[in-house]
Amino acid sequence: MDKIHPNVGFGAERLNTPTEFLLDSHTMERGVCIDKTARDAGNSGKTTTLRPGLVLGKISGTGKYAQYDPSANDGTEVATGILKDQVKVIDEDATAVDAMGAQVIHGLVDESALIGCDSAAKADLAGQIIFA
């Protein structure tokens, strides 16, 4: 069984990064377990470092979260929220690990600062996320 490192993401591996996509401090967030297979394809050379603003989806089979993928059929084709802070899904030994993170599920955001947001994701998040 895979190890879950509860402090990865909230300890030394969670970096307080600017959440420039948030346009208002009044948000609603929830803690989520980010799957160790999650990748941020646009983060050159650091695909295992997930940037704030990455649109997330929930993997149906595990209940864990990964990058939203409109062409998937594992649950991540439905956008569920936006990653608030930078999270690494690799530990100090270069081993892929699940990590804890915070997902913004309600708030006002700068659409242009989001990563992986398309019209289908906007439709999924309608009523929760206000795009500006």
Residue pairs with C-beta under 8 A, 6 or more apart in sequence:
2 36
2 97
2 98
3 97
3 98
4 33
4 97
4 98
5 91
5 97
5 98
5 99
6 100
7 13
7 100
8 14
8 88
8 91
8 97
8 98
8 99
8 100
9 34
9 87
9 88
9 99
9 100
9 101
10 100
13 87
13 88
13 91
13 99
14 85
14 86
14 87
14 99
14 100
14 101
15 85
15 86
16 85
17 51
17 52
17 85
17 86
18 52
19 52
19 53
19 84
19 85
20 52
20 53
20 110
20 113
21 52
21 53
21 82
21 109
21 110
21 113
21 114
22 84
22 104
22 107
22 108
22 109
22 110
23 107
23 108
23 109
23 110
23 132
24 107
24 108
26 107
26 108
27 84
27 104
27 106
27 107
28 104
28 105
28 106
28 107
29 84
29 102
29 103
29 104
29 105
30 81
30 102
30 103
30 105
31 100
31 101
31 102
31 103
32 56
32 64
32 65
32 81
32 100
32 101
32 102
32 103
33 63
33 64
33 65
33 98
33 99
33 100
33 101
34 50
34 56
34 64
34 65
34 66
34 83
34 87
34 89
34 98
34 99
34 100
34 101
35 59
35 62
35 64
35 65
35 66
35 89
35 98
36 89
36 90
36 96
36 97
36 98
36 99
37 66
37 89
37 96
38 50
38 65
38 66
38 67
38 89
39 47
39 48
39 50
39 66
39 67
39 89
40 46
40 47
40 48
40 49
40 50
40 51
40 54
40 67
40 115
41 47
41 67
42 51
42 115
42 116
43 49
43 50
43 51
48 88
48 89
48 90
48 96
49 86
49 87
49 88
50 67
50 83
50 86
50 87
50 88
50 89
50 101
51 83
51 86
51 115
52 83
52 84
52 85
52 86
53 82
53 83
53 113
53 114
53 115
54 67
54 68
54 82
54 83
54 114
54 115
54 116
55 67
55 68
55 79
55 81
55 82
55 83
55 114
55 115
55 116
55 117
55 121
56 65
56 66
56 67
56 68
56 76
56 79
56 80
56 81
56 82
56 83
56 103
57 65
57 66
57 67
57 68
57 69
57 72
57 75
57 76
57 77
57 78
57 79
57 80
58 64
58 65
58 75
58 76
58 78
58 80
59 65
59 66
59 74
59 75
59 76
60 74
60 75
61 74
61 75
64 98
65 80
65 101
65 103
66 76
67 76
67 116
68 76
68 77
68 78
68 79
68 80
68 116
68 117
68 121
69 76
69 77
70 77
70 118
70 120
70 121
71 77
77 120
78 124
79 117
79 120
79 121
79 122
79 124
79 125
80 103
80 105
80 124
80 125
81 103
81 104
81 105
81 125
81 128
81 129
82 103
82 104
82 109
82 114
82 125
82 129
83 101
83 102
83 103
83 104
84 101
84 102
84 103
84 104
85 101
85 102
87 99
87 100
87 101
88 99
89 96
89 97
89 98
89 99
90 96
90 97
91 97
104 129
105 128
105 129
106 128
106 129
107 129
107 130
108 130
108 132
109 129
109 130
109 131
109 132
110 132
111 117
111 122
111 131
111 132
122 129
122 131
